[in-house]
């Protein structure tokens, strides 16, 4: 995998940085350890069966443990979880779960204060480019009605109402 992008790849990366995206803490447990990263490449897949996609870079610290795990959780972060997002953004996995109210449900870390938490069984895996697409079949879900989403925009974690207006391209 090359870290340098051609002009089309660079243009794609720059364009995607300006697409507001929900912030997710994707977590799993493997070998008695907790693992997690921030992600924005998560999407619903099907209502029958309830399922979603989580696209994880193969160089991410979560990738290899998730490739071996049976389950994972997609924690949808809300504005009240900014501290969790900031901790998860730091390099290295040490201390990621020291911030936030984490529980253990179905064998994976679940953030109790998340906007939503979606616990899944790994149903399938597909390698594409630099990522593995993990297909998760839902086994449990929770949601808080009072939460407002935390958003990723232009390489920053923001309250979407804080996103700067910019003219032109």
C-alpha positions in Angstrom: 0.0 0.0 0.0 1.5 3.3 -1.0 1.0 6.4 1.1 1.3 8.8 -1.9 -1.8 9.5 -3.9 -2.0 10.4 -7.6 -3.8 13.7 -8.5 -7.2 12.0 -8.7 -6.7 10.3 -5.3 -5.6 13.7 -3.8 -8.6 15.4 -5.2 -10.9 12.6 -3.9 -9.4 12.9 -0.4 -9.8 16.7 -0.4 -13.4 16.5 -1.6 -14.3 13.9 1.0 -12.9 16.0 3.8 -15.6 18.5 3.0 -18.4 16.0 3.3 -19.8 16.2 6.8 -19.9 12.7 8.4 -21.1 11.2 11.6 -18.3 10.2 14.0 -18.3 6.6 15.2 -16.2 4.8 17.8 -15.9 1.3 16.4 -14.9 -1.2 19.2 -14.2 -4.8 19.7 -12.6 -7.2 22.3 -10.0 -9.8 21.4 -7.8 -11.9 23.6 -9.0 -10.1 26.7 -8.1 -6.7 25.4 -10.3 -3.8 24.2 -9.7 -2.1 20.9 -11.2 0.9 19.2 -10.8 3.6 16.7 -12.7 6.6 15.4 -14.3 6.0 12.0 -16.5 7.8 9.5 -16.9 5.0 7.0 -19.9 3.2 8.5 -23.3 2.8 6.7 -26.5 0.9 7.1 -26.8 -2.1 4.7 -30.1 -3.8 5.2 -33.2 -3.9 7.4 -33.7 -7.6 6.7 -31.5 -8.8 8.2 -30.6 -5.6 10.2 -27.0 -5.0 9.2 -24.3 -2.4 8.5 -20.9 -1.9 7.0 -17.8 -0.7 8.8 -14.9 0.0 6.6 -11.6 -0.2 8.5 -8.1 0.7 7.1 -5.9 -2.4 7.2 -3.2 -0.3 9.0 -5.5 0.8 11.8 -4.9 -0.6 15.3 -8.4 -2.1 15.3 -8.1 -4.0 12.0 -6.3 -7.1 13.0 -8.2 -7.7 16.3 -11.5 -7.1 14.5 -10.4 -9.5 11.7 -10.2 -12.2 14.4 -13.2 -11.2 16.5 -16.7 -12.4 16.3 -18.4 -9.2 17.3 -18.0 -5.4 17.2 -19.9 -2.3 18.3 -20.5 0.9 16.3 -20.9 3.6 18.9 -22.5 6.7 17.3 -20.9 9.6 19.1 -23.0 12.6 20.2 -21.9 16.1 21.2 -21.5 14.9 24.8 -18.9 12.4 23.6 -16.3 14.9 22.3 -13.9 13.9 25.1 -14.1 10.3 23.9 -13.5 11.4 20.3 -10.5 13.4 21.3 -9.0 10.5 23.3 -9.6 8.1 20.4 -7.9 10.5 18.0 -4.6 10.3 20.0 -1.9 8.1 18.6 -1.5 4.7 20.3 -4.2 2.6 21.9 -3.2 3.2 25.5 -5.9 4.8 27.6 -8.6 5.1 25.0 -11.2 3.5 27.3 -10.1 5.6 30.3 -12.5 8.4 29.1 -16.3 7.7 28.9 -18.7 5.4 30.6 -17.9 2.1 28.9 -19.8 -1.1 29.6 -19.4 -4.6 28.2 -22.3 -6.0 26.2 -22.2 -9.2 24.2 -18.5 -9.3 24.8 -17.6 -5.9 23.3 -17.1 -2.3 24.7 -20.2 -0.2 24.5 -20.3 3.5 25.3 -23.3 4.0 27.6 -23.6 7.7 26.8 -23.3 7.3 23.0 -26.1 8.7 20.8 -26.6 5.1 19.6 -24.8 1.8 20.0 -25.1 -1.0 17.5 -23.6 -4.4 18.5 -23.0 -6.7 15.6 -21.8 -10.2 14.8 -19.2 -10.2 12.0 -21.2 -11.8 9.1 -18.7 -11.2 6.3 -15.4 -9.5 5.4 -14.3 -8.1 2.1 -10.9 -6.6 1.3 -10.9 -3.6 -1.1 -8.0 -1.3 -1.6 -6.6 -0.1 1.7 -9.6 -1.2 3.7 -11.5 -4.3 4.9 -15.3 -4.0 4.7 -16.8 -5.7 7.7 -20.4 -6.7 7.3 -22.1 -6.7 10.7 -25.4 -8.3 11.5 -27.1 -6.5 14.3 -27.7 -8.4 17.6 -28.4 -5.4 19.9 -29.1 -1.7 19.6 -29.7 1.2 21.9 -30.5 4.9 21.2 -30.7 8.1 23.2 -33.5 10.5 22.1 -31.8 13.6 23.6 -28.4 13.2 21.8 -27.2 15.5 19.1 -24.6 14.1 16.6 -20.9 14.8 16.7 -19.7 15.4 13.2 -16.4 15.2 11.3 -15.8 18.0 8.8 -12.6 19.3 7.2 -10.4 17.2 9.4 -12.0 18.4 12.6 -14.5 17.0 15.1 -17.3 19.6 15.3 -20.8 20.5 16.3 -22.2 20.8 12.7 -23.5 24.2 13.5 -19.9 25.3 14.0 -18.9 24.3 10.4 -17.4 27.3 8.7 -19.0 28.7 5.5 -16.7 28.8 2.6 -17.1 30.3 -0.8 -16.0 28.8 -4.0 -14.2 25.5 -4.6 
